[in-house]
Amino acid sequence: MAPIATFDNRPNAPSTKGAEPTPLEAISHGPTLPGIPSFDNLEDKRQWIREHMAGVFRVFARLGYTEGMSGHISVLDPIQTDAMWMNPLGVHFGMLKASDMILVNYHNGEVIGGNKNRPVNAAGVLIHSAIHKARPDVHAICHAHSVHGVSYSTFAKPLEMLNQDVCNIFGVQGVYSQYGGIVFGEEEGVKMAQALGPRGKGLILMNHGLLTVGQTCDEAGYLFRLMEKSCKIQLEVDAAAANNLKKHIISDEEAAYNFKMASESEILYCEFQPELEYEEFLSGPGFKA
C-alpha cells in the first residue's frame, strides 16, 4: 500500500500580505501545484523515497540511460540518517522496484538493510559516500552513462546557456577534468565532491558522464535529464556553429533571473512529476512494490 502523504495546497496568492510569491506559486496560475510531500510517519517517507527511486530508474530506462551495470542513484534515509538507499548491481533500470533498494552506511560502506541478496556498485558507494559526506544538504545523487552526456564530457567544459531550460544549472554546474579510470579508491570520490563544490547541482565528469544532486531523487533525476538533453543540444549547436552560423548565448543577468525563478527544489521536483506519472501510466504501479 502506498504511503499517505500530506501536501501544502496553498492558494496562488501569498498568505502574507505583500509577500513575494514562492517560485512554485509564481508559476501556478490558479491553485498552486502540490510540491514535495511531508510525512507524519518516517516509515511512510522511507517507502515513498524508495518508490520514487524506482520510478526515476524506470524513466531513465525508457530514455535510454543504461549501459551494462553502470549507473546508480542514492537517497538519504530519513530514519537511519547516516545511511543511503542505492540500487542493486546488475539489475536493469527498467526492472527495478522499491523493494530492490539496498541501505548502505555512507561512512563505512556497510550494507545494513533492504535487499541483501544483491551487491551494490562498489564505485557508486565510493562516489556517493564522498558527496554525501561533503554536502549534508544533498539528499539525492544520480549518475549514469548516457550517450550525449558521455559524448560531451570528452571536452571537459561547462554547458553554455543556450536556452531557457539549461539556465536551471546556471552557476551550479561543475567540471571534473581528470580521469582516473573506474573508481576503486576513496580519493577519486573526494575529488569529485570537491569539483561539485559547496552549492553545485550538476557535474560533468570528463570521459565518464554526468552526475546531478538534489533535495529529492525527483529533482536530481530531472536535472540529469536536463543536462543530458542540454549536452545533445550543445553538440548540435556547436556542429552548426562550425558552419559559420552565429550562436546567441543568454546573458549572465538573464540566466541568473531564470535560475532564480525556476531552479528551486520544489519546482524541480514538480518538473519531474509528469515523467513519473507517464511512466506509471505506461507500465503500471508495479515499480512501487
Backbone torsions as a table, in degrees:
resi	resn	phi	psi	omega
1	MET	NA	133.4	-178.2
2	ALA	-68.6	145.0	178.5
3	PRO	-65.8	151.0	178.9
4	ILE	-92.2	123.3	-178.2
5	ALA	-113.5	155.5	174.0
6	THR	-112.6	141.1	-177.2
7	PHE	-117.0	153.9	175.7
8	ASP	-89.6	96.3	-177.6
9	ASN	-98.1	63.6	-179.4
10	ARG	-71.3	148.4	172.5
11	PRO	-66.1	164.9	-176.8
12	ASN	-64.1	-34.0	179.7
13	ALA	-73.6	139.4	178.5
14	PRO	-59.1	144.2	-177.7
15	SER	-72.4	-26.6	178.6
16	THR	-101.4	125.7	-176.2
17	LYS	-57.5	127.9	178.4
18	GLY	83.7	-5.4	-178.9
19	ALA	-74.3	147.0	177.6
20	GLU	-72.1	133.7	180.0
21	PRO	-64.6	150.6	174.4
22	THR	-68.3	161.4	177.2
23	PRO	-55.9	-37.3	-179.9
24	LEU	-68.9	-37.6	175.0
25	GLU	-66.5	-39.0	-177.0
26	ALA	-65.5	-34.1	-177.1
27	ILE	-84.4	-13.3	-176.3
28	SER	-99.0	113.4	175.5
29	HIS	-93.1	105.9	-171.2
30	GLY	108.0	-146.9	178.4
31	PRO	-59.1	143.5	179.8
32	THR	-76.6	136.7	175.8
33	LEU	-55.8	140.7	173.7
34	PRO	-67.2	133.9	-179.2
35	GLY	-94.9	-147.0	-178.9
36	ILE	-65.3	126.9	-177.6
37	PRO	-71.6	155.3	172.3
38	SER	-110.9	156.9	-174.3
39	PHE	-132.1	138.3	173.8
40	ASP	-82.7	-25.2	-176.8
41	ASN	-114.7	122.5	-177.2
42	LEU	-68.9	-26.4	175.2
43	GLU	-65.2	-38.7	176.0
44	ASP	-63.9	-40.6	178.8
45	LYS	-64.7	-40.9	178.0
46	ARG	-59.8	-45.1	179.5
47	GLN	-64.5	-41.6	179.1
48	TRP	-60.7	-42.2	178.6
49	ILE	-59.3	-46.3	-177.3
50	ARG	-68.7	-36.3	176.9
51	GLU	-62.6	-43.5	-178.5
52	HIS	-71.9	-34.3	172.6
53	MET	-57.0	-50.2	179.9
54	ALA	-60.4	-39.1	178.9
55	GLY	-64.2	-41.1	177.9
56	VAL	-63.1	-42.4	177.6
57	PHE	-61.3	-41.0	179.6
58	ARG	-62.5	-41.5	177.3
59	VAL	-63.6	-44.2	178.6
60	PHE	-59.1	-40.0	179.0
61	ALA	-62.7	-44.6	-178.5
62	ARG	-66.2	-28.4	-179.9
63	LEU	-87.0	-4.8	175.1
64	GLY	84.7	31.4	-177.8
65	TYR	-92.4	19.3	-178.1
66	THR	-92.9	150.0	174.5
67	GLU	-155.8	90.7	-178.6
68	GLY	57.5	-125.2	-179.8
69	MET	-97.4	6.7	-177.0
70	SER	-78.3	152.5	175.2
71	GLY	106.7	137.0	-178.6
72	HIS	-158.4	150.3	174.2
73	ILE	-125.5	141.9	171.8
74	SER	-128.2	146.7	173.6
75	VAL	-139.7	134.7	-180.0
76	LEU	-64.6	143.1	179.0
77	ASP	-84.8	136.9	-178.6
78	PRO	-77.9	-13.1	-177.2
79	ILE	-103.7	-56.1	176.3
80	GLN	-90.7	88.8	-165.1
81	THR	-72.9	-8.0	175.0
82	ASP	-102.7	23.1	-175.4
83	ALA	-132.9	158.0	-179.6
84	MET	-131.9	145.6	172.9
85	TRP	-85.5	135.9	176.8
86	MET	-136.6	163.2	179.8
87	ASN	-84.9	151.1	177.1
88	PRO	-70.5	147.9	179.2
89	LEU	-72.2	136.2	171.6
90	GLY	81.4	15.6	173.9
91	VAL	-109.3	126.9	-178.8
92	HIS	-57.8	137.7	180.0
93	PHE	-51.5	-37.6	-176.0
94	GLY	-73.7	-3.4	179.6
95	MET	-112.0	-5.0	-173.6
96	LEU	-70.7	142.0	176.1
97	LYS	-124.1	164.7	179.8
98	ALA	-56.5	-39.0	-176.6
99	SER	-73.2	-9.5	179.1
100	ASP	-79.7	-16.9	-171.0
101	MET	-70.5	151.5	-173.0
102	ILE	-120.6	135.4	-178.5
103	LEU	-96.7	122.7	-174.3
104	VAL	-125.3	131.0	172.6
105	ASN	-70.2	120.5	-174.2
106	TYR	-84.9	2.6	173.9
107	HIS	-90.9	-38.9	-178.0
108	ASN	-122.2	-1.2	177.1
109	GLY	78.6	6.4	-177.7
110	GLU	-74.0	134.6	173.0
111	VAL	-78.5	119.9	-171.7
112	ILE	-120.6	-3.9	-179.7
113	GLY	-174.9	179.4	-179.6
114	GLY	77.0	-149.3	-176.4
115	ASN	-77.5	103.7	-178.5
116	LYS	-95.4	11.2	-179.4
117	ASN	-86.5	-10.6	179.4
118	ARG	-129.5	153.4	174.7
119	PRO	-79.5	168.7	172.7
120	VAL	-104.6	154.4	176.6
121	ASN	-63.8	117.5	-175.0
122	ALA	-62.7	-42.2	177.8
123	ALA	-62.9	-38.9	179.0
124	GLY	-61.6	-41.8	179.0
125	VAL	-60.3	-43.8	-178.9
126	LEU	-65.0	-44.4	-178.7
127	ILE	-66.3	-51.6	-174.9
128	HIS	-68.3	-38.1	178.7
129	SER	-60.4	-45.0	-178.5
130	ALA	-62.0	-41.0	-178.5
131	ILE	-71.7	-43.2	178.6
132	HIS	-62.1	-37.6	179.0
133	LYS	-69.8	-38.1	-178.7
134	ALA	-77.7	-27.6	-174.3
135	ARG	-128.5	83.5	179.5
136	PRO	-59.4	-20.2	179.9
137	ASP	-77.4	-15.0	-178.9
138	VAL	-85.9	120.3	-179.8
139	HIS	-100.6	-20.1	-176.8
140	ALA	-146.1	146.1	-179.9
141	ILE	-136.5	134.7	175.6
142	CYS	-121.2	136.2	173.8
143	HIS	-144.3	133.6	175.8
144	ALA	-152.9	163.8	-179.5
145	HIS	-100.6	68.2	-179.4
146	SER	-77.5	152.0	-169.0
147	VAL	-59.4	-53.4	-174.0
148	HIS	-77.0	-30.3	174.7
149	GLY	-64.1	-44.1	178.0
150	VAL	-65.5	-43.0	-179.8
151	SER	-59.7	-50.6	-176.4
152	TYR	-69.8	-27.7	-177.9
153	SER	-62.3	-21.3	-179.0
154	THR	-65.1	-19.6	179.1
155	PHE	-86.0	-15.0	178.7
156	ALA	50.4	48.9	177.1
157	LYS	-142.1	154.0	-177.6
158	PRO	-70.2	161.0	175.9
159	LEU	-74.0	143.4	175.7
160	GLU	-83.7	156.1	179.4
161	MET	-83.4	76.9	-174.0
162	LEU	-87.9	-15.3	-177.9
163	ASN	-155.9	171.8	-175.2
164	GLN	-61.8	-40.5	-173.6
165	ASP	-66.0	-41.8	-176.2
166	VAL	-67.6	-14.9	176.1
167	CYS	-63.0	-13.7	175.6
168	ASN	-64.3	-14.5	176.9
169	ILE	-117.3	17.7	178.9
170	PHE	-62.3	122.5	177.7
171	GLY	78.7	-1.8	-178.5
172	VAL	-127.7	21.0	174.5
173	GLN	-106.8	142.1	177.9
174	GLY	-124.8	168.0	177.0
175	VAL	-129.8	126.8	173.1
176	TYR	-99.9	100.5	-169.2
177	SER	-96.1	36.6	172.1
178	GLN	-126.5	154.8	172.6
179	TYR	-136.5	115.2	-177.4
180	GLY	-111.8	20.2	-177.6
181	GLY	82.9	-172.7	178.5
182	ILE	-58.2	137.3	-173.7
183	VAL	-77.3	108.8	174.4
184	PHE	-125.8	9.6	178.2
185	GLY	-129.1	143.6	-176.4
186	GLU	-61.5	-32.4	-175.0
187	GLU	-64.1	-29.4	179.7
188	GLU	-67.0	-41.5	176.1
189	GLY	-64.0	-38.7	178.6
190	VAL	-62.7	-41.8	179.0
191	LYS	-64.3	-39.1	177.6
192	MET	-63.7	-42.0	178.3
193	ALA	-61.7	-40.0	178.1
194	GLN	-65.1	-39.2	178.8
195	ALA	-67.6	-33.3	177.3
196	LEU	-66.1	-37.8	176.0
197	GLY	82.7	-179.5	-173.7
198	PRO	-74.6	-15.8	-179.1
199	ARG	-137.8	9.8	-178.4
200	GLY	-65.5	149.2	177.6
201	LYS	-119.1	-18.7	-179.2
202	GLY	-141.6	143.2	-177.0
203	LEU	-135.6	128.8	173.3
204	ILE	-94.7	118.5	-177.8
205	LEU	-98.9	111.4	-174.9
206	MET	-54.0	130.7	179.1
207	ASN	60.9	20.4	-171.6
208	HIS	-136.2	-45.9	-179.1
209	GLY	139.8	-149.6	-173.6
210	LEU	-120.0	153.9	174.4
211	LEU	-142.8	134.1	179.5
212	THR	-131.9	157.1	-179.5
213	VAL	-133.6	163.3	178.4
214	GLY	-170.3	179.3	176.1
215	GLN	-78.2	-21.0	175.3
216	THR	-137.8	161.7	175.3
217	CYS	-68.4	-22.4	175.9
218	ASP	-64.5	-46.4	178.3
219	GLU	-63.2	-48.8	179.4
220	ALA	-62.2	-38.5	178.6
221	GLY	-65.8	-41.6	177.9
222	TYR	-63.9	-44.2	-179.3
223	LEU	-64.5	-35.0	176.7
224	PHE	-63.8	-47.9	178.8
225	ARG	-59.8	-40.9	179.5
226	LEU	-62.7	-45.5	-179.0
227	MET	-67.9	-39.3	177.9
228	GLU	-61.0	-45.7	179.2
229	LYS	-66.4	-37.3	-179.8
230	SER	-67.8	-33.7	174.7
231	CYS	-63.1	-42.1	178.1
232	LYS	-62.0	-45.8	179.5
233	ILE	-62.4	-44.1	-179.8
234	GLN	-59.6	-45.2	179.6
235	LEU	-62.2	-41.1	-179.7
236	GLU	-68.8	-42.3	-179.7
237	VAL	-65.7	-43.6	179.3
238	ASP	-62.7	-36.4	177.7
239	ALA	-65.2	-40.0	178.1
240	ALA	-69.0	-38.7	-179.9
241	ALA	-64.2	-29.1	178.1
242	ALA	-65.0	-17.0	176.8
243	ASN	-100.7	29.0	173.7
244	ASN	69.7	24.7	170.4
245	LEU	-90.5	134.6	-174.3
246	LYS	-82.9	132.8	174.7
247	LYS	-86.7	142.7	172.5
248	HIS	-116.3	111.1	-175.9
249	ILE	-98.7	136.9	178.6
250	ILE	-62.6	135.7	-178.3
251	SER	-67.3	158.6	178.2
252	ASP	-59.3	-39.2	-179.6
253	GLU	-63.7	-45.7	179.6
254	GLU	-68.9	-39.8	179.2
255	ALA	-64.1	-40.2	179.1
256	ALA	-63.8	-38.5	177.5
257	TYR	-65.4	-45.9	178.2
258	ASN	-60.1	-42.7	178.9
259	PHE	-59.8	-45.3	-179.5
260	LYS	-60.6	-39.3	-173.5
261	MET	-85.9	-16.9	-170.5
262	ALA	-135.8	6.1	-173.6
263	SER	-112.1	6.1	-179.6
264	GLU	-68.9	149.3	-171.0
265	SER	-58.8	-36.6	179.0
266	GLU	-63.4	-43.7	-179.7
267	ILE	-66.7	-43.3	-178.4
268	LEU	-67.2	-32.2	171.6
269	TYR	-60.8	-47.8	-178.9
270	CYS	-65.1	-33.3	179.7
271	GLU	-59.4	-30.8	-176.7
272	PHE	-86.2	-17.7	-173.6
273	GLN	-61.8	-38.1	176.2
274	PRO	-58.4	-40.0	177.6
275	GLU	-63.0	-44.2	-178.0
276	LEU	-66.2	-43.3	179.5
277	GLU	-67.6	-35.8	177.3
278	TYR	-66.9	-38.9	177.6
279	GLU	-61.3	-43.4	179.2
280	GLU	-67.0	-35.7	176.5
281	PHE	-61.5	-40.5	-176.9
282	LEU	-79.1	-42.1	-171.4
283	SER	-108.0	-9.0	-177.0
284	GLY	86.8	174.0	-175.2
285	PRO	-85.7	13.2	-174.5
286	GLY	-60.0	-27.7	-178.7
287	PHE	-68.0	-12.8	-179.3
288	LYS	-82.4	-11.1	-175.2
289	ALA	-70.6	NA	NA
